[in-house]
Amino acid sequence: MTGSFVSFRQGSLSFLQVVWEGRHGRSAILRDRKGRKMKERLLTVVEAAAVLKVKKNTVYDMIKRGDLKASKLGKQLRILQEDLDEYIRYGGKKPEGSQSETGRRGKPERAGGYQGRRGSQEEALAEFEPLIICGQDAVLDLLAEHLSRHPEGCQALRSYKGSYNALYALYQGQVDVATAHLWHGATDSYNLPYIDSMLPGTDVAVIHMLKRRQGFYVKKGNPKHVLTFEDLKREDVRIVNREPGSGSRVLMDEKLRSFAIKTSEILGYHTIVNSHLEAAAAVASGEADVALGTEKHCRQVDGLEFVFQQEESYDMVMKAEDFAKPACRALISILASPEYQAEVKALGGYDVAGMGEILYLSQRNRSLL
């Protein structure tokens, strides 16, 4: 396709006319403002991350700081090979006395319909930097796809941390949106008690996504007759456990505490897997007799039976300061849309009643509603 994009570099190459010859790092013919052709290779963020052997989120951070130059093509970022080479050679800073390839100072010109905000590269990047959604459920992959198509949406990146670690990543500013299903035994409630303690001094918005059924994965027919958490301390029962920080692990630990069961009494407590499907596979293969997880994933593995324990709430959390941003508002509108809810319901194992409802927003931020 043919189009134009704006480079955030200062100088004569700030407006480059592009004839795009491919989607992923192929050559492009660039013309400066005087119409001179320049042969360059454009890289995606993912390709630049592969060259640098870092995560793509790290590349976005480098661009935001101004360490690595980037350009906007449509809604996507592209990086010139020469700029990446320069970063590798000089760490993003040329030696003193070297001449910038842009040749002069001044505000970058804007092309066509794109009118970026005035200011630094960081301000310009903020207009289209991706939204990072953290959580492990497949409905979030579907949500990211919808967000990329929404008129007010943007590109969405996925981080696959469990609930506790997702909230911590939100507090640290590593992600924009976290999801959680953390049961609090003392209050018999989900998520809000953890959010209050894990994001101190942070105003947040909590949006309901869906409800799921949690229970035991056992072999068909339940040969060990495992029905309650107290059955897990029997000597003939071996479990496989989830990683610390996951919602299922927190549920396991809270239940054991409520029944006054020591972890040392549970055979297999320290045998860890990192997903519901891994847990189900461990039971199906005979590696374990029991695992704790959602009903949906149990139904995806042959030879298993599900022993229901309780219904859980799976909720979304974002900082209140981001709540009014177009991308976040688009996210909430997608959750409330019949189209998205129907797609999630069709996946099976999800109760979408109340999806998109605001569960919590601090009083001083109510004006954002």
Stockholm file with secondary structure:
# STOCKHOLM 1.0

chainA/1-369         MTGSFVSFRQGSLSFLQVVWEGRHGRSAILRDRKGRKMKERLLTVVEAAAVLKVKKNTVYDMIKRGDLKASKLGKQLRILQEDLDEYIRYGGKKPEGSQSETGRRGKPERAGGYQGRRGSQEEALAEFEPLIICGQDAVLDLLAEHLSRHPEGCQALRSYKGSYNALYALYQGQVDVATAHLWHGATDSYNLPYIDSMLPGTDVAVIHMLKRRQGFYVKKGNPKHVLTFEDLKREDVRIVNREPGSGSRVLMDEKLRSFAIKTSEILGYHTIVNSHLEAAAAVASGEADVALGTEKHCRQVDGLEFVFQQEESYDMVMKAEDFAKPACRALISILASPEYQAEVKALGGYDVAGMGEILYLSQRNRSLL
#=GR chainA/1-369 SS CEEEEEECSCSTTSEEEEEECCSSSCEEEEECTTCCEEEEEEECHHHHHHHHTSCHHHHHHHHHHTSSCCEEETTEEEEEHHHHHHHHHHTTCCCTTCCCTTCSCSCCCCCTTCCCCSSCHHHHHHTTCCEEEECCCTHHHHHHHHHHHSTTCCCEEEECCCHHHHHHHHHTTSCSEEEECCEETTTTEESHHHHHHHSTTCCEEEEEEEEEEEEEEEETTCTTCCCSGGGGGSTTCCEEEECTTSHHHHHHHHHHHHTTCCGGGSTTTTCEESSHHHHHHHHHTTSCSEEEEEHHHHHTSTTEEEEEEEEEEEEEEEEHHHHTSHHHHHHHHHHHCHHHHHHHHHHSSCBCTTTTCEEEECGGGGGGC
#=GC SS_cons         CEEEEEECSCSTTSEEEEEECCSSSCEEEEECTTCCEEEEEEECHHHHHHHHTSCHHHHHHHHHHTSSCCEEETTEEEEEHHHHHHHHHHTTCCCTTCCCTTCSCSCCCCCTTCCCCSSCHHHHHHTTCCEEEECCCTHHHHHHHHHHHSTTCCCEEEECCCHHHHHHHHHTTSCSEEEECCEETTTTEESHHHHHHHSTTCCEEEEEEEEEEEEEEEETTCTTCCCSGGGGGSTTCCEEEECTTSHHHHHHHHHHHHTTCCGGGSTTTTCEESSHHHHHHHHHTTSCSEEEEEHHHHHTSTTEEEEEEEEEEEEEEEEHHHHTSHHHHHHHHHHHCHHHHHHHHHHSSCBCTTTTCEEEECGGGGGGC
//
